[in-house]
Amino acid sequence: MSQLHTTPAYTRAQDLPATLAKRLVILDGAMGTMIQRFKLGEAQYRGQGYAGADGAGDRFTDFAYDVKGNNELLSITRPDVISDIHEKYLAAGADLIETNTFGATTIAQDDYHMADLAYEMNLKSAQLARAACDKYSTPDHKRYVAGALGPTPKTASISPDVNDPAARNVTFESLRKAYLEQTLALIEGGADVILVETIFDTLNAKAALFAVDEAFEQTGQLLPIMISGTVTDASGRILSGQTVTAFWHSVRHANPLSIGLNCALGATLMRPYVQELAKAAPDTFISCYPNAGLPNPMSDTGFDETPEITSRLVHEFAAEGLVNIVGGCCGTTPDHIGAIAQAVQSTTTRKLFYPAEA
């Protein structure tokens, strides 16, 4: 059947597809890596050190459980920290800024006994990213907020019990509800794009995409969708067992603006899978934001690659005509993003190819 390839009538970021067709677009780097640099303790996660009117005051002073490590809470308690990180990435040249919402679902927040705060976390995170993007946007260089939907700590496809293959610790329906709440809050907070990222289980991603579609119906908004999977090892498969090509065919019904890979592997090991994806999805923009190499606890960022190394490797992807959106995942910093932006600025973006028959 012949396909007509037209850009959907997006209600936000309408000019992003045209920008992607003209040049490479830069995504920001790791949020967690940057938060670690602040060396925040339990008291700081509860709001100590910030007295602004948009902070939490003493709201969490007596909260009964430990909250250190709950990075999404910082959008409420330490908006100064999150805004500072966003602005550093924008100053480095990022076009797309991810909201601080990777773990801001009721399912993930249940680990911190804060599931009831999920909507507020997403709303506040989107508002912080929106304000930063608006501050740095110019008529010639727009900046966009990517509302980030993480994978949650649970998997709908795989048993958590080796003795019971049929066991599951989460259902499609509970994932759908969690992602719907998250997406509605991100839209309300001003997100331009919805990014379903670090996908290790395609069924989780399908729940997210179903919920995103629901959110669009409820709000009357239609935002570009970016989808990014993660290849977990040298098998070239995501954790729930699919090859990169099979993964693409499982999610392409969502008509995403882009499909890509992030996390898990550094750029060197990720390359063959980006090549495979670029061939499998010739009519869709490709994104790639790798880790800064492999983990190294002795390194300042927890990862080995310097900005020079990561930017050189990402430039190779761009020069080969594989990608349209590039950035960084774990271990990357504004220095990495600045180096990537510099390395690819004169490189031609990957051209889309629309087959006559599909």
Disulfide bonds with the S-S distance in Angstrom:
none
